[in-house]
Amino acid sequence: MQTLTEGLSDGTLDAEQPLPEQTIAERLVRAAIRAYRLHPFNDVDAAVVADVAGLPLDAVSRAFPTWDALLLVTYDHWTAMRSSTRRRTPTCTVEHVRQMLAEDVADPGRVRVLAGVINMAGAGTSFADLFRKRYQDYVVGLTVGLQRDVDAGIESIVIAPERAATQLLAVYEGLQIQMLVRPHLDALTEFEHAVRALREGWRRRHVPAWDLGSVPAWDLGSVPTSPILPA
């Protein structure tokens, strides 16, 4: 297969040696990663990606008929790229998640892309179904990993592993969001504190779910106003 740099001269397409569509798509995905590393999420559009890739603007729409397609492929490729360059294999599932958070701290552009990709989940498109399936597969992977850790004696979990996986993922993704809005947050330290509390809870017997019918309705007049949003 022709590489991403073959057929190029001074960063532009060689008219005599046009690049295959697959190669153009790969080049655009790599350009999208660079763009999201350099710019805020809302500042990246097809024109920016094309410019970073050194390709004409219409190359983006030819390779990716919808922007959602480019976002999803970019996120997938970015995630796979990180996995393939890790130098150390985590010893357990919690360490695996911590390693991902450390990568997010060092390279927050992927978190910005994820924030955009999540918007697909509520859409009625094939990409929404695909993203939801990928997400569910990820939860399954964490569940299997935690069960493996229990079997190996690394973790002690008395609740269902899937519930533990959901809680671990909530901590991870909550800190991802806070990274975007609280740039001075020490996300890794907060992860350590949260996981310590999680593991303590995992070792205890199941706590019954709340009876929401017994919770009094809020008196909205007594709810404090937001310091950010207008009253």
C-alpha positions as CSV (number, residue, x, y, z in Angstrom):
1,M,0.0,0.0,0.0
2,Q,1.2,3.5,-0.8
3,T,2.3,5.4,2.3
4,L,0.9,8.7,3.5
5,T,3.9,10.5,2.1
6,E,4.2,8.9,-1.3
7,G,3.0,10.9,-4.3
8,L,3.5,14.2,-2.4
9,S,5.7,17.1,-3.3
10,D,6.2,20.0,-0.9
11,G,3.1,19.0,1.0
12,T,0.7,19.1,-2.0
13,L,-0.8,16.4,-4.2
14,D,1.2,15.3,-7.2
15,A,-1.3,15.5,-10.1
16,E,0.6,12.8,-12.0
17,Q,0.5,10.4,-9.0
18,P,-2.9,10.8,-7.3
19,L,-3.2,9.3,-3.9
20,P,-5.6,6.3,-3.3
21,E,-8.8,7.3,-1.5
22,Q,-7.8,5.1,1.5
23,T,-4.5,6.9,1.8
24,I,-6.2,10.3,1.6
25,A,-8.6,9.2,4.4
26,E,-5.7,8.1,6.6
27,R,-3.9,11.3,6.0
28,L,-7.0,13.3,6.9
29,V,-7.4,11.4,10.1
30,R,-3.8,12.1,11.1
31,A,-4.4,15.7,10.2
32,A,-7.5,15.8,12.4
33,I,-5.5,14.5,15.3
34,R,-2.9,17.2,14.9
35,A,-5.7,19.8,14.5
36,Y,-7.4,18.8,17.7
37,R,-4.1,18.9,19.5
38,L,-3.5,22.5,18.4
39,H,-7.0,24.0,18.5
40,P,-10.1,24.1,20.6
41,F,-12.8,21.7,19.5
42,N,-15.2,24.2,18.0
43,D,-12.3,25.8,16.0
44,V,-11.7,22.6,14.0
45,D,-13.7,22.2,10.8
46,A,-13.1,20.6,7.4
47,A,-11.1,23.6,6.2
48,V,-8.7,23.3,9.1
49,V,-8.3,19.6,8.7
50,A,-7.7,20.0,4.9
51,D,-5.1,22.7,5.6
52,V,-3.2,20.7,8.1
53,A,-3.3,17.7,5.8
54,G,-2.1,19.8,2.8
55,L,-5.1,18.6,0.8
56,P,-7.8,20.5,-1.1
57,L,-11.0,21.1,0.9
58,D,-13.2,18.8,-1.2
59,A,-10.9,15.9,-0.2
60,V,-12.5,15.9,3.2
61,S,-16.1,15.4,1.9
62,R,-15.0,12.8,-0.6
63,A,-13.3,10.7,2.1
64,F,-15.8,11.4,4.8
65,P,-19.3,12.3,3.5
66,T,-20.3,13.4,7.1
67,W,-18.4,15.2,9.8
68,D,-19.6,12.6,12.3
69,A,-17.8,9.9,10.3
70,L,-14.5,11.8,10.4
71,L,-14.9,12.4,14.2
72,L,-15.6,8.7,15.0
73,V,-12.8,7.4,12.8
74,T,-10.4,10.0,14.3
75,Y,-11.3,9.0,17.8
76,D,-11.0,5.3,17.0
77,H,-7.6,5.8,15.4
78,W,-6.3,8.0,18.2
79,T,-7.3,5.4,20.8
80,A,-5.7,2.6,18.8
81,M,-2.6,4.6,18.3
82,R,-2.2,5.2,22.0
83,S,-2.7,1.5,22.7
84,S,0.0,0.5,20.2
85,T,2.6,2.8,21.7
86,R,2.3,2.0,25.3
87,R,5.6,0.9,26.8
88,R,4.3,-0.8,29.9
89,T,1.4,-3.3,30.2
90,P,-0.9,-2.4,33.2
91,T,-1.0,-5.1,35.9
92,C,-4.8,-4.7,36.5
93,T,-7.9,-3.0,35.1
94,V,-7.8,0.0,37.5
95,E,-4.2,0.6,36.4
96,H,-5.2,0.4,32.8
97,V,-7.8,3.1,33.3
98,R,-5.3,5.2,35.3
99,Q,-2.9,4.9,32.4
100,M,-5.5,6.1,30.0
101,L,-6.2,9.1,32.2
102,A,-2.5,9.9,32.4
103,E,-2.4,9.8,28.6
104,D,-5.4,12.2,28.5
105,V,-3.6,14.6,30.8
106,A,-0.6,14.6,28.5
107,D,-2.6,14.7,25.3
108,P,-6.0,16.3,26.1
109,G,-7.0,16.7,22.4
110,R,-8.6,13.3,22.4
111,V,-10.8,14.2,25.3
112,R,-12.1,17.2,23.3
113,V,-12.9,14.8,20.4
114,L,-14.7,12.4,22.7
115,A,-16.8,15.3,24.0
116,G,-17.9,15.9,20.4
117,V,-18.4,12.2,19.6
118,I,-20.6,11.7,22.6
119,N,-23.1,14.1,21.0
120,M,-23.7,11.3,18.4
121,A,-25.2,9.0,21.0
122,G,-28.5,10.8,21.0
123,A,-28.8,11.1,17.3
124,G,-30.9,8.8,15.1
125,T,-28.1,7.9,12.8
126,S,-26.1,4.8,12.0
127,F,-23.1,6.5,13.6
128,A,-25.1,6.8,16.8
129,D,-25.7,3.1,16.9
130,L,-22.1,2.4,16.1
131,F,-20.9,4.7,18.8
132,R,-23.2,3.2,21.4
133,K,-22.1,-0.3,20.4
134,R,-18.4,0.7,20.8
135,Y,-19.2,2.2,24.2
136,Q,-21.0,-0.9,25.3
137,D,-18.1,-3.1,24.1
138,Y,-15.8,-0.9,26.2
139,V,-17.9,-1.4,29.3
140,V,-17.8,-5.2,28.6
141,G,-14.1,-5.1,28.3
142,L,-13.7,-3.4,31.7
143,T,-16.2,-5.9,33.2
144,V,-14.2,-8.8,31.9
145,G,-11.0,-7.2,33.1
146,L,-12.3,-6.7,36.6
147,Q,-13.6,-10.2,36.8
148,R,-10.2,-11.4,35.7
149,D,-8.6,-9.3,38.5
150,V,-11.0,-10.9,41.0
151,D,-10.1,-14.4,39.8
152,A,-6.4,-13.6,40.1
153,G,-6.8,-12.2,43.6
154,I,-5.9,-8.6,42.6
155,E,-9.3,-7.2,43.4
156,S,-12.0,-8.0,46.0
157,I,-15.4,-7.2,44.6
158,V,-18.6,-8.4,46.1
159,I,-20.9,-6.5,43.8
160,A,-21.5,-7.4,40.1
161,P,-18.4,-6.8,38.1
162,E,-20.5,-4.9,35.5
163,R,-21.6,-2.5,38.2
164,A,-18.0,-2.0,39.4
165,A,-17.0,-1.3,35.8
166,T,-19.8,1.3,35.5
167,Q,-18.5,3.0,38.6
168,L,-14.9,3.0,37.5
169,L,-15.9,4.4,34.1
170,A,-17.9,7.1,35.8
171,V,-14.9,8.2,37.8
172,Y,-12.7,8.2,34.7
173,E,-15.1,10.1,32.5
174,G,-16.0,12.5,35.2
175,L,-12.4,13.5,35.6
176,Q,-12.1,13.8,31.8
177,I,-14.8,16.3,31.8
178,Q,-13.4,18.2,34.7
179,M,-10.0,18.4,32.9
180,L,-11.7,20.4,30.2
181,V,-13.3,22.9,32.5
182,R,-10.9,22.9,35.4
183,P,-7.4,22.9,33.7
184,H,-5.5,23.2,37.0
185,L,-7.1,20.1,38.5
186,D,-4.7,17.3,39.4
187,A,-6.7,14.6,37.7
188,L,-4.4,11.7,38.6
189,T,-4.3,12.6,42.3
190,E,-8.1,12.8,42.3
191,F,-8.3,9.5,40.5
192,E,-6.2,7.8,43.2
193,H,-8.5,9.2,46.0
194,A,-11.6,8.1,44.1
195,V,-10.4,4.6,43.3
196,R,-9.4,4.1,47.0
197,A,-13.0,4.9,47.9
198,L,-14.3,2.7,45.1
199,R,-12.3,-0.3,46.2
200,E,-13.5,0.2,49.7
201,G,-17.1,0.1,48.5
202,W,-16.4,-2.9,46.3
203,R,-15.4,-4.9,49.3
204,R,-18.7,-4.3,51.1
205,R,-22.0,-6.0,50.7
206,H,-24.5,-4.6,48.2
207,V,-26.3,-1.5,49.3
208,P,-30.0,-1.4,48.5
209,A,-31.1,1.1,45.9
210,W,-32.8,4.3,47.0
211,D,-36.5,4.3,47.3
212,L,-37.1,7.4,45.2
213,G,-40.7,7.5,46.4
214,S,-39.5,8.2,49.9
215,V,-37.3,11.2,48.9
216,P,-39.2,14.5,49.4
217,A,-39.6,16.7,46.3
218,W,-37.3,19.6,46.0
219,D,-38.5,23.0,47.1
220,L,-37.1,24.9,44.1
221,G,-37.5,28.2,45.9
222,S,-34.9,27.0,48.4
223,V,-32.3,25.8,45.8
224,P,-29.3,28.2,45.7
225,T,-28.8,30.0,42.4
226,S,-25.9,29.3,40.2
227,P,-22.9,31.6,40.6
228,I,-22.4,31.3,36.8
229,L,-25.8,31.2,35.2
230,P,-28.3,34.1,35.5
231,A,-31.1,33.6,38.0
